[in-house]
Amino acid sequence: MIVQLTRATDDDQPSYEHVIARVDGVRVELPAGGQVRLEPGQSATIEPRTIHQFRGEPGTGWELDATPYTVSGEVSSACDDLPDIFVLTDYADRFPTVDEDEPREVYLCHEYP
């Protein structure tokens, strides 16, 4: 998997500053827009206010019916949906609307009785 990293300025624009990340706990410094290549099982820790894009590397991944796939996951230390996540591409339906006054239908992982 390839992860491209760019710091964000205070007004949420791409910065030309170097980027700091950690790959399996090892500090990595990259130029703005630099890329980290992750092998299967590796993880990257990305500092807050870092624009990041993930993509599978051509010619890698698992094949299913002759189509290669890359599986990844992202965990945020704090995520408040829209205020926390900035999407560079306009995905109109990326986030559903939430009516906070509705009763709970399911528990979040830390809310189970």
N, C-alpha and C positions, 0 to 999 in steps of 0.2 A: 504494500500500500504506500502511496505517496501522499505526504501531508505538506501543503504549501502554507507558509506562515508570514504574516505581515502585521506589524504593530498598528494599532489605531490611535489617531490623535485625539485630543480632548473633544474635538467636534466631529468625531466618528469618521474621519477620513483616513485613507491609507497613509502610513508614515514611511519615511525613508530610513528610520532608525534600525539598527541591528535587532534581531529577535533572539530571545533566550528561550530554550525549551529543554526538557529533560527526556532522554530516551532510556527507559529502564533505569531511571535515577541518575544517569550520567548527563552532566550539563553540556549542552550544544549551543554554540552561538552561530547564527546565520545572518547573511545580509537580508534586507527587506525583500520579501517574496521568495526567500530561500526555501528549499525543499528537504524534507527528511524522508528517507526510505525505511519503512518498517517491515521487518521480516515477520512471518507468522509467529504469534505469541508475544511479540514485543509490544510495549506501550509507550505512549508519549504523554508527558505532562506539559500543558500549554498554559502560560501565564494569562491572567485576566486581561481583557482588552487586546487580544490578539486575534486578528482575522485569520481564519483557518479553513482550508478546503481539503477534503479527502477525495482520493480517487484510486481506483485499482490500477496497477501497473500493467500495461499491455503485455500479453503473453504469460501472465501469471494468474493464479486463482484456481479454484476448483471448477471442473467442467461438468456440466449437467446437460445432456442432450446437445453436446458440441458447443455449448455457450459457456464461457468462463465467468465465474462469479467471485467476488471478494466480499467477505463478511466482516463487518466492523461494528463497534459500538462506541458511544460517547457518553461520558458521565460528567456532569457539571457539579462544582462544589456548591454553587447556588444558582438556581435557575428560576426566574420569574417570568417565564414564557416571553411575551413580546418585549418587555423592557430589556431583557438579558440577551436576546438572540437577535442578531442583525443578519439579514440574508441579502447577499449582493444581487441575486436574481429574483425577480418578482414572481413569487409563487403565490398566487391569489388565495389558494385554498390550503396553504401550508399549516396555518393554525386555525382551529375552529374557535368560534366565539364561546365564551364561558359565562354563564349566568351564575354568579356567586351566591345568589339567594335560593338556589334550588337545593333540595335535600340530597345528601350523599347517596350515590347508587353503589359505589364500591369503595373499599378502603385503600388508601395509599400504603406503601410498604411499612411505614412507621406508625400507622394509625390502628393497626389490628388490636382488638381488645385482649 
